[in-house]
Amino acid sequence: MKVRPILPAEEKEWNETMAARHPLGNPQVAGHRIKYVAERRGRWIALACFSACAYHLADRDRWIGWTSEQATQRRIFVVQNSRFLVLPCENDHKRTFASRILAGVSRRLSADWVERFGYPVLLLETFVDPAHHRGVCYLASGWTEVGATRGFRRDGREFYCPDSTPKAIWVRPLRPDAKEILSAADLPADLAVFEKPLPPKRVAARLGFNGLRSLFKALSDLPDARSYRGRCHPLGCSLAILACSVLAGCKGVEECAEFGTTLSQSQLDALRAWRNDRTGRFQAPSASTLWRAANAVDDDLFEQTVTQWFRDEDRLPEALALDGKVLRGTLLNEDGGSCVVSAVSHADSPFFSIRSSLGQREGRSEPPRS
């Protein structure tokens, strides 16, 4: 018996067979997916599809032990067995086929995923309807039942509709430490590069209006070396947006400015952003405004102020620092090279860093054009 991904020429037959024989029909899944076939003596004996995992699954998330933010960032490492169909065959041992096929797919799926999509899989999940199946084949191939759904099915990317039939949730780690890795504070370096950044709105919402106001107040006390000409946004507003955008995974001052545009009017109000008299709406600082603010601040004082703010607010990370004693021109440079803005968290090292990807220590004297 051989288990393998289907060939492009076989997809039509695979889809038609699944649609005709599986009670749920052919899966309509978006995103990454691999369709498998198990064959014996050249004849198809089973079909399986593995695709993106469920977005929200309380019992699965509780079993893994990750936070909602970790789930958002690391969901790509979990893949769902969205369809599994054993075809009729004349063989007394066909009861063992299901578990053997599932085990065969499990052994090769992560390598297949790396080859096709570039990153590994750590955990598999699936649903079993207890009204029709007991999940014996999953149990026999190393899967574990971890809970049940709430009776909803996904309808679209982020929306769910009542289904009225709770399903049992089964999972199978593809490496012994998969659960620990997914719930760890930091991923191993080889996996961290694939971790998704938090949506910008999630970062600002995490601080809350009170957190944004207190961060603004703390940064507003820093000396402001900017010219008074054309100054609209308070220094604390620009620096707070820079800090929040870095926490959101933004890279470069342009992305930081884009982050600012995602903030709600209430959040911009909390940061005392400039209000346009003609429209009556608050406006986020432009890229050039953020550049001037970064150049106007003393990096050591900024580090001390924001680190103390994190401690006073009892928030993570434990430190926030500018990387490098010379901040001038490190957000953008004359060559227009991409600039790196990154965050690294541990107890005794800087969390926040702004540095040029070209390693420039001296930079341009004029801000970028908005």
C-alpha positions in Angstrom: 0.0 0.0 0.0 1.3 3.4 -1.0 0.2 6.9 0.2 1.1 9.9 -1.9 -0.1 13.4 -2.9 -2.2 13.3 -6.0 -0.8 14.5 -9.3 -2.3 17.6 -11.0 -3.9 15.3 -13.7 -5.6 13.3 -11.0 -7.4 16.2 -9.2 -10.5 16.0 -11.3 -11.0 12.3 -10.6 -10.2 12.9 -6.9 -12.8 15.7 -6.7 -15.5 13.7 -8.5 -14.9 10.6 -6.4 -15.0 12.6 -3.1 -18.1 14.5 -4.2 -19.9 11.3 -5.1 -19.0 9.1 -2.1 -18.3 11.2 0.9 -21.4 12.3 3.0 -20.0 15.9 3.1 -19.0 16.0 -0.5 -15.9 17.5 -1.9 -14.3 20.0 0.5 -14.4 23.7 -0.6 -11.3 24.9 1.3 -9.3 28.0 0.8 -5.6 28.5 1.3 -2.9 25.8 1.5 -4.1 22.2 1.0 -2.7 18.8 -0.1 -4.9 16.0 -1.4 -3.7 12.5 -0.9 -4.5 9.1 -2.4 -3.8 5.7 -1.0 -3.4 3.0 -3.6 -2.9 -0.8 -3.5 -1.7 -2.6 -6.6 -2.4 0.5 -8.6 -6.0 0.9 -7.4 -7.2 3.7 -5.3 -8.4 2.6 -1.9 -8.7 5.9 0.1 -8.7 9.6 -0.4 -7.7 12.3 2.2 -7.5 16.1 2.2 -5.4 18.2 4.6 -6.0 21.9 4.7 -5.9 25.0 6.9 -7.0 24.5 10.5 -10.0 25.9 12.3 -9.6 29.5 13.3 -11.4 29.3 16.7 -11.5 26.0 18.6 -11.7 26.5 22.3 -11.0 22.9 23.4 -8.1 22.5 21.0 -6.6 25.9 22.1 -7.0 24.9 25.7 -5.3 21.6 25.1 -2.3 23.3 23.4 -2.2 25.9 26.1 -1.5 28.9 23.9 -2.9 32.3 24.2 -5.3 33.9 21.7 -2.3 35.9 20.4 -0.2 32.8 20.0 -3.0 31.1 18.2 -3.2 34.0 15.8 0.5 33.9 15.1 1.1 30.2 15.1 -2.1 28.7 13.6 -0.2 28.0 10.4 1.6 25.1 12.1 -1.7 23.3 12.6 -3.3 21.5 9.7 -6.7 19.9 9.5 -7.7 16.6 8.0 -10.8 18.0 6.3 -11.8 14.9 4.5 -11.0 11.2 4.7 -12.7 8.6 2.6 -12.0 4.8 2.5 -13.3 3.4 -0.8 -15.2 0.1 -1.0 -12.9 -2.8 -1.6 -13.1 -6.6 -1.4 -10.6 -7.4 1.3 -11.1 -8.9 4.8 -8.5 -6.5 6.2 -10.0 -3.2 5.0 -10.8 -2.3 8.6 -7.1 -1.8 9.2 -6.6 0.2 6.1 -7.9 3.4 7.6 -5.5 3.6 10.5 -2.6 2.5 8.3 -3.4 5.2 5.8 -3.7 7.9 8.4 -0.4 6.8 9.9 1.2 6.9 6.5 0.0 10.4 5.7 1.1 11.6 9.2 4.7 10.3 8.6 5.1 12.3 5.4 2.8 15.3 5.6 5.2 17.8 7.3 7.9 17.1 4.7 5.3 17.4 1.9 4.2 20.7 3.4 7.7 22.1 3.6 8.3 21.1 0.0 5.1 22.7 -1.3 4.7 25.7 1.0 8.0 26.2 2.7 7.3 25.6 6.4 6.6 22.5 8.6 3.5 21.2 10.3 3.6 20.5 14.0 0.0 19.4 14.8 -2.9 17.7 12.9 -6.5 18.1 13.8 -9.8 16.7 12.7 -13.5 16.4 13.6 -15.5 13.2 14.1 -19.3 13.1 14.3 -20.0 10.8 17.3 -23.5 10.1 15.9 -21.9 8.2 13.0 -18.3 7.3 14.0 -16.3 6.6 17.1 -12.9 7.6 15.7 -11.4 4.2 16.2 -9.1 4.6 13.1 -7.8 7.9 14.5 -7.2 6.4 17.9 -5.3 3.4 16.3 -3.0 5.7 14.3 -1.9 7.9 17.3 -4.6 10.6 17.5 -6.0 11.9 20.8 -9.5 13.2 21.5 -9.2 16.5 23.2 -12.8 17.9 23.4 -15.7 18.8 21.2 -16.9 21.7 19.0 -19.8 23.9 20.1 -22.0 23.0 17.2 -20.9 25.6 14.7 -19.3 25.3 11.2 -17.1 27.8 9.5 -18.8 29.8 6.8 -16.2 31.9 5.1 -12.8 32.9 6.5 -13.7 34.3 10.0 -17.5 33.6 10.4 -19.3 30.6 11.8 -22.9 29.4 11.4 -24.9 27.1 13.7 -24.5 23.5 12.8 -26.4 21.9 15.7 -24.1 18.8 15.7 -21.1 19.0 18.0 -18.2 17.1 16.8 -15.4 15.4 18.7 -12.0 17.1 18.2 -9.0 14.8 17.6 -5.4 15.9 17.3 -2.1 14.3 16.5 1.3 15.9 17.2 3.8 15.3 14.4 6.7 15.7 16.8 6.8 14.8 20.6 7.3 18.4 21.7 4.7 20.0 19.4 2.4 21.1 22.2 5.3 22.7 24.2 6.6 24.5 21.1 3.2 26.0 20.2 2.6 27.3 23.7 6.2 28.5 24.4 6.9 32.1 25.0 9.3 32.1 22.0 9.5 29.7 19.0 12.7 28.1 18.0 14.7 30.2 15.5 13.9 27.9 12.6 10.1 28.3 13.2 10.1 31.9 14.4 10.7 33.1 10.9 7.3 31.7 9.9 5.3 33.1 12.9 2.7 35.6 11.7 2.8 39.1 13.1 -0.1 40.2 15.3 -2.7 42.4 13.4 -1.9 46.0 14.2 -5.3 46.6 15.7 -4.8 43.7 18.1 -1.6 45.4 19.5 -3.2 48.7 20.2 -6.4 47.1 21.6 -4.2 45.1 23.9 -3.0 48.2 25.6 -6.5 49.7 25.9 -7.4 53.4 26.0 -6.0 53.8 29.5 -2.7 52.1 28.4 -2.4 54.4 25.4 -3.1 57.5 27.5 -0.5 56.5 30.1 2.1 55.6 27.4 1.5 59.0 25.8 1.9 60.8 29.1 5.1 59.0 29.9 6.7 59.8 26.5 5.4 63.4 26.5 7.8 64.2 29.4 10.8 63.5 27.2 12.7 66.6 25.9 11.5 67.6 22.4 14.3 68.6 20.1 12.1 69.2 17.1 11.7 72.5 15.4 8.5 74.4 16.3 7.8 75.1 12.7 5.2 72.7 11.3 4.9 70.8 14.6 1.3 69.3 14.8 1.6 66.0 16.7 2.9 65.9 20.3 6.2 64.0 20.7 4.5 61.5 22.9 1.9 60.7 20.2 4.6 59.9 17.6 6.8 57.9 19.9 3.9 55.9 21.3 2.8 55.0 17.7 6.4 54.0 16.9 6.6 51.8 20.0 3.2 50.1 19.3 3.9 49.6 15.6 7.2 47.9 16.4 5.3 45.6 18.8 3.0 44.9 15.9 5.9 43.7 13.8 6.2 46.7 11.5 9.5 47.1 9.7 10.6 50.5 8.7 9.1 54.0 9.3 6.7 53.6 6.3 5.1 50.6 7.9 4.9 52.3 11.2 3.0 55.2 9.6 0.7 52.7 8.0 0.1 51.2 11.4 -1.0 54.6 12.7 -3.7 54.8 10.0 -5.3 51.6 11.4 -5.9 53.2 14.8 -9.5 54.2 15.5 -10.5 57.8 16.2 -10.8 56.9 19.9 -7.3 55.5 20.0 -5.9 58.5 18.2 -7.7 60.7 20.6 -6.1 58.8 23.5 -2.7 59.6 22.0 -3.6 63.3 21.5 -3.1 63.1 17.7 -3.6 66.2 15.6 -7.2 67.0 14.8 -8.1 68.4 11.4 -10.4 71.4 11.9 -12.0 71.0 8.5 -13.0 67.4 8.9 -13.1 67.2 12.7 -11.2 63.9 12.6 -7.9 62.9 14.2 -5.1 62.1 11.8 -2.2 59.8 12.5 1.4 61.1 12.1 2.9 60.7 8.6 6.2 58.8 8.0 8.2 62.1 8.0 6.6 63.1 11.3 7.6 59.8 12.8 11.1 60.1 11.4 11.5 63.6 13.0 10.2 62.3 16.3 12.7 59.4 16.3 15.5 61.7 15.5 14.5 64.2 18.2 14.6 61.7 21.1 17.5 60.6 23.2 17.6 56.8 22.8 18.9 56.1 26.3 16.2 58.2 27.9 13.5 56.7 25.6 14.6 53.2 26.7 14.5 54.0 30.4 11.1 55.8 30.1 9.3 53.0 28.2 10.9 50.2 30.2 9.7 51.9 33.3 6.3 52.3 31.8 6.0 48.6 31.1 7.0 47.9 34.7 4.6 50.4 36.1 1.8 49.0 34.0 2.8 45.4 34.8 2.9 44.6 31.1 5.1 42.5 28.9 7.7 42.9 27.4 10.1 43.8 30.3 12.2 46.2 28.3 11.9 48.6 25.4 15.1 50.1 24.0 16.5 51.8 20.9 19.3 49.8 19.4 22.3 52.0 18.9 23.5 55.3 20.3 23.0 57.2 17.0 19.4 57.2 15.8 19.9 59.9 13.1 18.9 58.6 9.7 18.6 54.9 10.6 14.9 54.6 9.7 15.5 55.6 6.1 18.7 56.2 4.2 19.9 57.9 1.1 20.0 54.7 -0.9 16.4 53.9 -0.1 17.3 50.6 1.3 14.8 48.7 3.4 15.1 49.4 7.1 14.5 47.0 9.9 12.4 47.7 12.9 12.3 44.7 15.2 11.4 43.5 18.7 13.3 40.9 20.8 12.2 40.2 24.3 14.1 38.7 27.2 14.8 39.8 30.7 18.2 41.6 30.4 18.2 42.6 26.7 16.6 45.4 24.7 13.1 44.6 23.4 12.7 47.4 20.9 15.2 48.2 18.2 15.3 50.5 15.2 18.2 50.0 13.0 19.1 50.3 9.3 19.4 47.0 7.4 22.5 48.6 5.7 24.2 49.1 9.1 24.5 52.9 8.6 25.5 54.8 11.7 25.3 58.2 10.0 22.2 59.1 8.0 20.4 61.7 6.0 19.7 65.1 7.5 16.3 65.4 5.8 13.2 63.4 6.6 11.6 61.1 4.0 8.8 62.5 1.9 5.3 61.4 2.9 
